[in-house]
């Protein structure tokens, strides 16, 4: 205790950060796999240059960890935790380039106490490697621009490319850099620098695997990420509840004091720029150019399109550093106390699951489901197993079961990455199957009153079996309908 007490007296904010990280690490064994964990592990099990809905970095990362430590849920979570902890170290260094030591410590605990870091530390998403390479890219760009280190341009190009190989939103790095150079009177001349253009060229070359995979597959990933969403946005149907939802999710991500402070200081700076037409100094301008495009851009579309909780995450790297310049220690401490209380509540939910989540986006019950499906299959041998809820149930069963699991490609419906692993549905002709259908909002143990029409279309006959009930102690918390389907007709 004396060691902890002395550490807190000398480095209070760093001690708080380490406490949050220790808390997260001790929580890892209590998690089951989220559907995202299982899906991106599926990436890693089918190595490719890129994938249908995202580039492959998260899949490569999980494959590396499971190859070294074995395929366990804890190993998947450990990969997320280790990479995110590395991101925090990089963030601390980045903050030190802009802030005094006191403000640097304030910035690291501001971001380290958020649910942003908790989510990245416990759920596998492309944002896990994205934020690492995003942060490292900004460090390299700082040295290239402000310290005029030419070799840093080469490193920045490499890192920006790796960020894009993690997630497509990394293109905002090049956009932010160009935006900064355009508005900076001092550094605008770098737009004509060969080192700047070489950096951009390297970033493009590093992304070659992603572009080549898309070329091989008719650019399906780019179309999936752009065409559908831009089509929905172009309809321009105002939905105020989506805007309020975005505010709520981002406030949850950063916690109220940090989020409101970020909004307040951003509005003040924008007002100053628009009214007085006075730009901030170059260092603040640099921070804003890598924060505002993501922050304002996604907020602008939020009244007409649902903005996912993680889309703004990269912008918060420099956004939090910008906030740390102005926020008081008192306000930061309030945010930390709120974070501590909410994280305790979060831990109780993870460990004891007192409030069942009426959604398949949960960590609870997937292992139970896989065990029961495996037992059930012994009564119905020579069957193949599939689900049709996007990717979630199929990915989870693929993670736990030692056999091939199919998705809604059995029904010839788009099945994300399951469409790109070489399945030939014709080879299943005439076979019997077990169809597992989740009932996220279940309220009883009864069978379904209807049979999915696709079963009738693609199978000669079917029998609905008793539902699989997932229990937490003596309480029913999840339910899956089960159909024995005979004679597949692809």
C-alpha positions, 0 to 999 in steps of 0.5 A, a space after each residue: 500500500 505504501 508503494 501505491 500511496 507514494 506513486 499516487 503522490 508523485 504521479 497521481 494521474 498516471 496512477 489513476 490510468 494504471 488503476 483503470 488499466 489493471 481494472 480492465 485487465 482483471 475483467 478480461 477473463 469474465 468476458 465471453 466473445 462478442 460477435 465482433 470478436 468471433 467474426 474478426 477471428 474468422 478473418 484470421 482463420 481465412 487469411 486474405 489480402 483484404 476482406 468484404 467489409 473491412 481491411 484485414 489488420 484486425 484479423 492478422 492481429 488476432 491470428 498472430 495472438 491465437 497462433 502464439 497463445 492458442 485459440 481462447 476467448 481470453 487470448 482474443 481479449 488480450 490482443 485488444 488489450 495489449 494493442 490498446 495499451 500500446 496506443 495509450 503509450 503512443 498517445 502519451 508521447 503525442 500529447 507530450 509534443 503539444 502539452 506541458 508535463 502537467 497537461 500531458 498527464 491530464 490528457 492521458 488520464 482523460 482518455 484512459 478513463 473513458 469507455 472509448 478505451 474500455 471498448 477498444 480494450 475488450 472488443 475486437 474491431 478494426 478500430 483497435 489497430 486503426 487507433 494505434 497506427 493513427 496515433 503513431 502516424 500523427 507522431 511521425 507527421 509532427 516530427 516531419 512538419 514541426 521538426 522538419 525531419 525528412 525521414 519522418 515523412 517516410 515513416 508517416 507514409 508507412 504508418 498512414 498506409 497501415 492505418 488504412 489497412 486497418 479501416 477505411 476511415 484512415 483516409 482522414 489522416 491524409 485529408 487532415 494533413 492536407 487541410 492543415 498545410 492549406 490553412 497554415 501560413 508557415 507550413 503551406 510551402 510543404 505542399 510543394 515538397 517532394 517529401 510530402 508527396 513521397 509520403 503520400 505515395 508510400 501510404 498508397 503503396 502500403 495499401 496495395 493489398 487492399 486495393 488489389 483484393 478489391 480489384 479481384 472482387 469487383 471493388 465490392 468492399 469499397 462499394 459496400 462501405 460507400 454506395 449503400 450509405 451514400 444512397 441512404 444519406 442522399 434520401 435526406 430524411 430528417 430523423 432527430 432521434 438519430 441525432 440525439 442517439 449520436 449525442 448519447 453514444 458519444 457522451 457515453 464514449 467520452 463521459 459527460 464532462 469530457 464530451 461537453 467540454 470538447 463541444 464547448 471549446 470547439 464551438 468557441 474556436 469555430 466562433 472565433 475563426 468565423 467571426 474574427 477570421 482568425 486561425 489558431 496557432 499552428 499546433 492547435 490548428 494541427 490538432 483540430 485538422 485531425 479532430 474536426 473532420 471526423 467529429 463535425 463530419 459525422 455529426 452533420 450526417 447524424 440527423 439523417 443517418 445512424 452514426 455508429 459509436 466508433 466512427 468518431 474514435 480516431 478524431 478523439 486522439 487529437 480532440 482530447 489533447 486539444 481539450 486538455 489545453 483548456 480543461 481544468 483539473 477540477 473538471 477532469 477529476 469530476 469526469 474521472 469519478 463519473 468514469 470510476 462509478 460507471 466502470 464499477 457498474 459495467 463490471 457488475 454487468 459483465 460478471 453477474 449479467 443482472 440486466 440481460 441484453 435484448 440483442 445478439 450484441 452481447 458476450 453472454 451465452 455463446 459458449 452455452 449455445 455452442 455446447 447445446 448445438 454440439 449435443 443436438 447434432 449428435 441426435 441428428 448426425 450428418 447435418 450441417 449447421 447454419 444461421 442467418 442473422 448477418 454474421 453473429 451466430 454463425 461467427 460465434 458457432 465457428 469460433 467454438 465448434 470444430 466444424 464448418 458453419 454456414 451463414 445466410 449464403 445457404 439461402 443465397 442471401 448476402 453473407 458478408 465475408 462468409 461469401 468469400 471463403 470459397 463455399 460451394 453451396 451445390 456441394 451441400 445438395 440433398 443434405 440435412 441441416 440444423 438452422 439456428 435462429 436467434 430470438 433476441 427479445 424473447 419473452 417465453 420458452 415456446 416454439 415459434 408460431 411461424 417458419 421462415 419462408 426461406 426454409 420452405 424454399 430451400 429445403 424439402 421439409 422441416 421440423 421445428 425442434 425445442 428452442 435452446 434456452 440460455 440460462 444465467 443461473 436459474 434465470 432464462 436470458 436468451 433463446 434460439 429457435 432450432 429447425 431440423 431441415 431436410 433435403 437442401 435444394 440449392 
